[in-house]
Structure formats: structure tokens, C-alpha cells
Amino acid sequence: MTLALSVELVATIALVVGVAGAVNGVAGFGFAVVGTMVLAATLDPAAAVAFMIVPMFAVNVALVGDLTREELYTCGTRFAPLLVAALLGTVAGMALLDRLPEAPVRVSLGLVSLGFVATVQRAVPRPDLSAASSGGTAETPLVMAAVGVVSGVLFGATNVGVQLVAYVRGFDLSHGLFVGVVALVFVGINGLRIAAAGALGFYPDAAFALASVAATVPAVGGVAVGKRLRDRVSERLRRGTVLGLLTVIGVRLVLGGAGVL
């Protein structure tokens, strides 16, 4: 896993992370997916996944700040099994990422990107899988743990956590509380991932680590800009633009990993 930093590459990364933040601010989702997949299309995929961990942590910390202390305690207690299991699964996913050759990782990221599009698109009817979590056995510690482990493995290896988002969406939460809960889960996961990335050697040198930390500035700035633009762009246009971009990126990653491009 290497990333030879140059002035041009630093500028490109800052632009990609800033745009990903703006996309998240406008559409309400997509920071990790857009940022990781764009970087993985041109860089070593494992390096792209590792590089995005710190910016993702910073973006979610900003979102968690919208929760009150009471909400933090209540949600932290309610979703503790999900968080703990996701933490364990994430470490396993990161360890798996470091053992795979570049081509399969690139193809896997492409498939995950296309799967993300298929999950959140609204043009073609699809089963509402998140509805299964609206009470009943879906909120038991065992179910939360199972969802957390599987989701954590995928998130640790790809930075894509749509399955966790879909699961939490099924609970009866207000929009603001939903965003805060998702951010809370990802703050915990990404906090652990930063330590795990260092222990697993995902940061090859100080320059790489410092560049990842510095990328938090355009990331948080991009989110702020996106929030200001949200009311000026129709929902259909912003979703179509994000999903179209992810489709192109996903196809390119799959073809590139397969040796077609």
C-alpha cells in the first residue's frame, strides 16, 4: 500500500474530498462512497480506503455535535450491541483488505459502488429491507450484533456503510436523530479504524498520515458548502447526479480491476 504524494496529487485529493463533502452536504449521503471510489479509480484501492478514514471521522464528529447529551446517552445505550459488533467486524474487514491483491479489491469496490446505487435508487421498485428493523426481533441484541458484524466487515474493507444506514433507517427516528445516530455509529467505528490502520501499517509514513489529517479541512468545508446549496438543488437532480457519478465510477473500477481498462 503506497501513495507517492506530490503537489499535483495533494491538490487532486483536496478537490476530491471537498467535492465528496459537498455531495454529502447537498444529498445527505455519499461522502465516504464518492471520496473512496474516486480515489480508488486512480490510486491503490487499499490506500484510498485507508486515506479516507480520518476525513470520515471528522465529518461524522461534526454531525454528532447536533445531538444533545440525553440523546447521545439514550442512543448509545439503545444501539450498543450494533456499535460493538460493528467495531469487531470492521477490524476483521481491514485485516482482510491488507491481504488482498489490488485487482480483486478494485473489482470489489466497483461492485460495492454499483450495489450502493441499486440500494438507494428510486427509479426501479425494490423490496424495503429496512422496514424489517421497525421493531420486533430486529431490535434484539442478537440481531443487532449480526447486522453489526456483517456490516462492519464490509465497511472496514470498503468504507461503504449503506447496510448500517438502511438498518438504522428502519427505526422510528426523526430525521435529525437518525442522522445523529448514524454519525454516532460511524464516529465509534472510524475512531477504532484510525488506531487499527496505524497498527496494521496502513499509514506507510508520516506524510501519508498528515495528508489524511489535512484532508479533514476540505472535507468539513465541503459539507458546509453543500448544506448551503441543498435548498437550491432539487432532490431529483442531486440524487441523479450522485448516483450517476457512482455508477460511472463503479463500472470503471470493475473494468479496471478486470484488466479491460
C-alpha positions as CSV (number, residue, x, y, z in Angstrom):
1,M,0.0,0.0,0.0
2,T,1.8,3.1,-1.2
3,L,0.9,6.7,-2.1
4,A,3.6,8.9,-3.5
5,L,2.5,12.4,-2.6
6,S,3.2,15.3,-4.9
7,V,1.9,18.8,-5.2
8,E,-0.5,17.8,-8.0
9,L,-1.7,14.7,-6.2
10,V,-2.3,16.7,-3.0
11,A,-4.3,19.2,-4.9
12,T,-6.3,16.5,-6.6
13,I,-7.1,14.7,-3.3
14,A,-8.2,18.0,-1.7
15,L,-10.5,18.6,-4.6
16,V,-11.9,15.1,-4.5
17,V,-12.5,15.2,-0.7
18,G,-14.0,18.7,-0.9
19,V,-16.4,17.6,-3.7
20,A,-17.3,14.5,-1.7
21,G,-18.1,16.7,1.3
22,A,-20.2,19.0,-0.8
23,V,-22.1,16.0,-2.3
24,N,-22.8,14.8,1.3
25,G,-24.0,18.2,2.3
26,V,-26.3,18.5,-0.7
27,A,-27.6,15.0,-0.9
28,G,-27.4,14.0,2.7
29,F,-25.2,10.9,1.9
30,G,-22.3,9.8,-0.2
31,F,-19.1,11.3,1.4
32,A,-17.3,8.0,2.0
33,V,-18.6,6.4,-1.1
34,V,-17.8,9.2,-3.5
35,G,-14.4,10.0,-2.0
36,T,-13.2,6.5,-1.7
37,M,-14.4,5.3,-5.1
38,V,-13.0,8.4,-7.0
39,L,-9.6,8.0,-5.3
40,A,-9.7,4.2,-5.8
41,A,-10.2,4.7,-9.5
42,T,-6.8,6.4,-9.8
43,L,-4.8,5.3,-6.7
44,D,-4.1,2.0,-5.0
45,P,-7.5,1.0,-3.7
46,A,-6.3,-0.1,-0.2
47,A,-4.5,3.3,0.1
48,A,-7.7,5.1,-0.9
49,V,-9.7,3.2,1.7
50,A,-7.1,4.0,4.4
51,F,-6.7,7.6,3.4
52,M,-10.4,8.4,3.8
53,I,-10.7,7.1,7.4
54,V,-9.7,10.3,9.2
55,P,-11.8,12.7,7.0
56,M,-14.8,10.4,7.5
57,F,-14.2,10.6,11.3
58,A,-14.1,14.4,11.2
59,V,-17.3,14.7,9.1
60,N,-19.2,12.4,11.5
61,V,-17.9,14.2,14.6
62,A,-19.4,17.4,13.2
63,L,-22.8,15.6,12.7
64,V,-22.7,14.0,16.2
65,G,-22.4,17.5,17.6
66,D,-26.0,18.1,16.7
67,L,-27.2,15.5,19.3
68,T,-27.9,16.6,22.9
69,R,-26.3,14.8,25.8
70,E,-29.5,13.0,26.6
71,E,-29.8,11.8,23.0
72,L,-26.2,10.6,23.0
73,Y,-26.7,8.6,26.1
74,T,-30.1,7.1,25.0
75,C,-28.9,6.2,21.5
76,G,-25.6,5.0,22.7
77,T,-27.4,2.6,25.1
78,R,-30.0,1.5,22.6
79,F,-27.6,0.8,19.8
80,A,-24.7,-0.5,21.9
81,P,-24.8,-4.1,20.5
82,L,-24.8,-2.8,17.0
83,L,-21.9,-0.5,17.6
84,V,-19.7,-3.1,19.5
85,A,-20.4,-5.8,16.8
86,A,-19.6,-3.3,14.0
87,L,-16.3,-2.4,15.7
88,L,-15.2,-6.0,15.8
89,G,-16.4,-6.6,12.2
90,T,-14.6,-3.5,11.0
91,V,-11.2,-4.7,12.3
92,A,-11.7,-8.0,10.5
93,G,-12.6,-6.2,7.3
94,M,-9.5,-4.0,7.5
95,A,-7.3,-7.0,8.1
96,L,-8.8,-8.7,5.0
97,L,-8.2,-5.6,2.9
98,D,-4.5,-5.7,3.5
99,R,-4.2,-9.3,2.4
100,L,-5.9,-9.0,-1.0
101,P,-4.2,-8.1,-4.3
102,E,-5.1,-4.8,-5.9
103,A,-7.2,-6.1,-8.8
104,P,-9.8,-8.0,-6.7
105,V,-10.0,-5.1,-4.3
106,R,-10.7,-2.7,-7.2
107,V,-13.4,-5.0,-8.6
108,S,-14.9,-5.4,-5.2
109,L,-15.1,-1.7,-4.7
110,G,-16.7,-1.3,-8.1
111,L,-19.3,-3.8,-7.3
112,V,-20.0,-2.2,-3.9
113,S,-20.4,1.2,-5.6
114,L,-22.9,-0.3,-8.1
115,G,-24.6,-2.1,-5.2
116,F,-24.9,1.1,-3.3
117,V,-26.6,2.7,-6.3
118,A,-29.0,-0.2,-6.7
119,T,-29.9,0.1,-3.0
120,V,-30.7,3.8,-2.8
121,Q,-32.1,4.5,-6.3
122,R,-35.8,5.1,-6.6
123,A,-36.4,4.6,-10.4
124,V,-36.9,0.8,-10.1
125,P,-39.1,-0.6,-7.3
126,R,-37.2,-2.7,-4.8
127,P,-38.0,-4.5,-1.5
128,D,-37.9,-2.3,1.5
129,L,-35.4,-4.3,3.5
130,S,-35.0,-1.6,6.1
131,A,-38.7,-2.0,7.1
132,A,-37.8,-5.3,8.8
133,S,-36.0,-3.4,11.5
134,S,-39.0,-1.4,12.6
135,G,-39.4,-3.2,16.0
136,G,-39.9,-6.8,16.9
137,T,-37.0,-9.1,16.9
138,A,-34.9,-6.8,14.7
139,E,-34.0,-4.6,17.8
140,T,-32.8,-7.6,19.9
141,P,-29.1,-7.6,20.8
142,L,-28.6,-10.8,18.8
143,V,-30.0,-9.3,15.6
144,M,-28.1,-6.0,16.1
145,A,-24.9,-8.0,16.7
146,A,-25.4,-10.0,13.5
147,V,-26.1,-6.8,11.4
148,G,-23.1,-5.1,13.1
149,V,-20.6,-7.8,12.3
150,V,-21.5,-8.3,8.7
151,S,-21.8,-4.5,8.1
152,G,-18.5,-3.9,9.9
153,V,-16.6,-6.3,7.7
154,L,-17.9,-4.7,4.6
155,F,-17.3,-1.2,5.9
156,G,-13.8,-2.0,7.1
157,A,-12.8,-3.2,3.7
158,T,-14.6,-0.7,1.5
159,N,-15.7,2.4,3.5
160,V,-19.2,1.7,2.5
161,G,-21.8,1.6,5.3
162,V,-25.1,1.7,3.4
163,Q,-26.2,-1.5,5.1
164,L,-25.9,0.1,8.5
165,V,-27.7,3.2,7.3
166,A,-30.5,1.1,5.9
167,Y,-30.9,-0.8,9.2
168,V,-31.0,2.3,11.4
169,R,-33.4,4.0,8.9
170,G,-36.0,1.3,9.8
171,F,-36.3,2.5,13.3
172,D,-38.9,5.2,14.3
173,L,-36.4,8.1,14.5
174,S,-36.8,11.7,13.5
175,H,-34.6,12.8,10.6
176,G,-32.2,14.8,12.8
177,L,-32.0,11.9,15.3
178,F,-31.5,9.4,12.5
179,V,-28.5,11.4,11.1
180,G,-27.1,11.8,14.6
181,V,-27.4,8.1,15.4
182,V,-25.7,7.1,12.1
183,A,-22.9,9.6,12.7
184,L,-22.5,8.3,16.3
185,V,-22.1,4.7,15.0
186,F,-19.5,5.8,12.4
187,V,-17.6,8.0,14.8
188,G,-17.0,5.0,17.0
189,I,-16.1,2.8,14.1
190,N,-13.8,5.2,12.5
191,G,-12.2,6.2,15.8
192,L,-11.2,2.5,16.1
193,R,-10.2,2.3,12.5
194,I,-7.7,5.1,12.9
195,A,-5.9,3.1,15.6
196,A,-6.3,-0.2,13.7
197,A,-4.9,1.4,10.5
198,G,-1.8,2.5,12.3
199,A,-1.3,-0.9,13.9
200,L,-1.9,-2.7,10.6
201,G,0.6,-0.5,8.8
202,F,-2.0,1.2,6.6
203,Y,-0.2,4.5,7.1
204,P,3.2,3.8,5.4
205,D,4.8,7.1,6.5
206,A,4.2,10.4,8.3
207,A,3.4,12.2,5.1
208,F,0.6,9.9,4.3
209,A,-0.9,10.2,7.8
210,L,-0.5,14.0,7.8
211,A,-2.1,14.3,4.4
212,S,-5.1,12.3,5.6
213,V,-5.5,14.6,8.7
214,A,-5.1,17.7,6.5
215,A,-7.9,16.3,4.2
216,T,-10.4,16.9,7.1
217,V,-10.3,20.6,6.3
218,P,-11.7,20.4,2.7
219,A,-14.0,17.5,3.8
220,V,-15.7,19.5,6.6
221,G,-15.6,22.7,4.5
222,G,-17.3,20.8,1.6
223,V,-20.1,19.6,3.8
224,A,-20.8,23.1,5.0
225,V,-20.9,24.4,1.4
226,G,-23.2,21.5,0.4
227,K,-25.6,22.3,3.2
228,R,-25.9,25.9,1.9
229,L,-26.6,24.7,-1.6
230,R,-29.1,22.0,-0.6
231,D,-32.2,24.2,-0.9
232,R,-31.1,25.4,-4.4
233,V,-31.0,22.0,-6.0
234,S,-34.0,19.7,-6.5
235,E,-33.9,16.3,-4.8
236,R,-34.2,14.5,-8.1
237,L,-31.3,16.4,-9.6
238,R,-29.0,15.9,-6.7
239,R,-29.7,12.2,-6.3
240,G,-29.5,11.6,-10.0
241,T,-26.1,13.4,-10.2
242,V,-24.6,11.5,-7.2
243,L,-25.9,8.1,-8.3
244,G,-24.9,8.7,-12.0
245,L,-21.4,9.6,-10.8
246,L,-21.2,6.5,-8.6
247,T,-22.4,4.3,-11.5
248,V,-19.6,5.6,-13.8
249,I,-17.0,5.1,-11.1
250,G,-18.3,1.6,-10.2
251,V,-18.1,0.5,-13.9
252,R,-14.7,1.9,-14.3
253,L,-13.4,0.2,-11.1
254,V,-14.8,-3.2,-12.2
255,L,-13.4,-2.9,-15.7
256,G,-10.1,-1.7,-14.5
257,G,-9.8,-4.5,-12.0
258,A,-10.7,-7.0,-14.7
259,G,-8.0,-5.6,-16.9
260,V,-10.4,-4.2,-19.5
261,L,-9.3,-0.6,-18.9
